[in-house]
């Protein structure tokens, strides 16, 4: 009889006992033994008051900072012991970043900005890279603006370009730090719906830091951090759409 494998895939992200301290003579602990797992296709919000440790946690997940102790595993790969070059390669291959401010390069077109992560990874442009960037701009509704410069686009359009840029390397996990925080209410809703659509269509995992409780409640999972500890981790009823 033929046996089918039922091996569960590795989580996209797994944190085990992550602690972060600053200082030597006077030690300040900002994260306390954080355990967290994100599976493929999750759409999760990270919330908490200012100074709660959200930014530090996001930096550690994004491989921009190292924990004082504990494990960070991305798609099963333990990041302990990796040097800076190896971390940078893993970050480029695995993670996408969206920020409150789009951070587009003003001297480059929308198309060129979307191509930047691939250029940084591979060192030279090619036709496949350009085709991929155009596909992503089409996905965010901006293919006709491929030749526009950031100054020629609205705030919502700039953020859509930033979203396309975050998807260039087909990341397993997208970290979005207040992605709608600099937008008006209507544009904010449109950008959030775009993120949600990408999540549903591509089963791409998102972790979204937000101060907006209305946006958090539209996520499937809400993780709350207070004083460097996860105090709540709850699932929301999945919404159709």
TARAPE-V432473 format. One line per field, one symbol per residue. ss: DSSP state (a for helix, b for strand, c for the rest). psi: psi as a letter, one per 30 degrees, with the letter a starting at -180 (. if undefined). A space follows every 50 residues. Layout:
# TARAPE-V432473
ss->???
psi->???
This chain:
# TARAPE-V432473
ss->ccccccccccccbbbbbbbbbbcccccbbbbbbbbbbbccccbbbbbccc cccaaaaaaaacccccccbbbbbbccbbcccccaaaaaaaaaaabbbbcc ccccccccbaaaaaaaaaaaaaccccaaaaaaaaaaaaacccaaacccba aaccaaaaaaaaaaaaccccccbbbbbcccccccaaaaaaaaaaaaaaaa aaccbbbbbcccaaaaccccbbbbbbccbbbbbbbcccccc
psi->kkkkkgkklklekkkjhkkkklldejkkkfkjhkkkkklkfljkkjlllk gfgeeeeeeeeggflklellkjkjhfkkfkfkleeeeeeeeeffkkkkle kfhljfglleeeeefeeeeeeffllleeeeeeeeeeeeegggefgegkle fglleeeeeeeeeeeffeghlfkkjjjhfgfglleeeeeeeeeeeeeeee efhkkkjjkkfjfeeefflfkjkkkkhgkjfkjkklkkkl.
